[in-house]
Amino acid sequence: LTDRARANGNVGNNAQAEADVRALVRANPAATLERQVMSPRFVQLFDTTHTDMVGYFEFAVSPADAEIRIDGRLLEPEVVSYAVVAGTHAVVVERPGFQPLQDDVDVAAGGNVLVDHVLVRLSAVLEVLTRPAGATVLVDGQPMGITKGVAPPGFVPPGAAAPAPASLGRPSWWGTV
């Protein structure tokens, strides 16, 4: 779309160039330009259109490793700012063992909206990693689930640990956490 918008602008078809830039920004609100290879007129068109269409979420959530979703899209863990097309967006902040935040948030073009939220703990969560994955986890003799994650080689969990008898051809482990 960038190349088509530039081509339309170069031949004087400004209305189509603007429509192409709008489509580009709708598809990717975080889009940027290689400004050194673009004409100043096109850079100005892009900047004006982008400012007229895009707002930003900023995040200050706790716990810091909570998952953040905007309109169902999971954000990378290190994201602190996220560009969106202006409008109402579904925000979900969640982490196992905590009360999730779910809200519809309005973001204005050119604006910043801070999502500043501390999740409330509901229960403790224990994550068990095994090598290989697929081990049955028992707590106080009761099955609680099957492991999905894989422990890195040489991983030793915190707490007291001792080997237990083998079962189903694989060594077992038991420990106090």
N, C-alpha and C positions, 0 to 999 in steps of 0.2 A: 504494500500500500504506500509506503514511503516513496518508492521510485515512481509509482503512478502519480502520486500527488505532486512530486517535483516536476514530472513531465508535463502534467496539466498546467501547472503554474508557469513553466517555461514557455508554453505556447499561448499564454494569455487566457486560459480557461480557468479563471480564478474561482468560480463557483464550484466547479468539479474538484479543483485542488483542495478547497476548504472541506468539501464533503468527504474526500478521501482521508484528509487529516482527522476529521471527526470519527470516521470509521476506524482508523488506526488507534486513536485514543480510547474509543469504546472497547476495542479488542484488547488493548494493553495500556491501562492508565499509567503504568510506570515506564512507558516507552521514552527513549531518549534519542537524540540525533548525534551524528558525527558532524559537529558544527563546522569544523575546519574545511569540510568538503561541500558544504551546503551554501547556497546563496543567502545573503543577509535577509532578503525579502521572504524566502521560504522559512528561515529560522524564526522570523518575526511572526509569520502566519502560524507556525507550529506552537510557539510560545503563547501567543494570544489565545489560540483555540484550547491548548492544554490548560491554561489558567482558568478559562471559562467553563471547563468541563470537569476538572479533577479536584478532589479534596483528599485529605490524608487522615488515617488513623494513626495514633501514637499509643504505645502500650506501656503500662507500668502495672503488671499483674504479679500477684504472689499466690502460690509459690512460683518462682521464676521458671520452672520447667512445665508449667501448665500448658496444655495445647490450646491454641487460638485458631478459630475458624471464622472466616468472613464469607458469608453466602455459601457455606458448605466447604469452602476451600481451606485445607489445613496449611497454615503458614509455617515457614521454617522457624526453628526454635529461637534463633538469634535476632529475628525481626523486631525492630522497635518502632518502625514507621512503615505504613503500607498505603499505597496510592489506590484510590477507587474513583469511579465515575460518580459525580455528585448524585445524591439520592438517598433512599433508605436501604440500609444493609443489615442483614441478620448477623449478629455477633454471638459467638459461643466461646466461652472460656471454661475449660474443664480439666480435671485431673482425677484419676481414680481415688476414692476415699474422701472426696470433697464435693460440696454442693456446687453444681455448675451455674455459671452465669449465662443466661440466654436473654438477648434483648435486640429489638429493632432500633437502629441508631441512624439518625439523619446526619448526612455529611454535606455541607455546602461547598460549592465550587470555590476553590482558593482557600478553603478553611481547613482547620485541624481539629480533630476530635480526640480527646484523651480518654482512653479506656483505662481507668485507674481502679483496680478492684482486687480485694483480698478474698480469696476463696475460703469458705468456712469448712473446716474439717468435720466430716461425718463419722469416719471410722478409720482405723489403721489399715494399711495395705502391705502385704508381704509379697515381694516378687521373688520367684524361685527360678533360677537359670540352671539348666543341666546340659551336659554333653553326653549323648545326643539329646535333642529336644524330644518331648513326647512322654516324659516320665509322669507317673501318677503321683500327686502330692497328697500326703495324708497329714492332717493336723489332729492331734489327740486321737489317732486311729481312724479318723473319718476322712473319706476322700473329699478333697476340696477343688480338684481340677487337674489339668494336665499342662505340663510346661510347654511353652511355645518358644521362648527365647533360648539362646545357646550361650552357655558360660564360656568365657574366653579360656584358652589353655592356661593352666596353672592357677586359675581363680580359686581362692579359698575364702569362704564366707566368714563374716564376723561371728563371734560367739564360740562356745565349746562345740567341738565336732569329733566324731569318732566313726569309724567304718562299722557298718552293720552287715549281717549275713547277705549273701547274694540271693537275688530272686530273678526268675525268668532269664537266667544266663547272664545277667548284668549285675555288677556290684551295686549295693544299696548304700545310702548315706543317711545318717540321722544326726541331728544336732539341735542345740538350743540356740534360739535367736532372740 
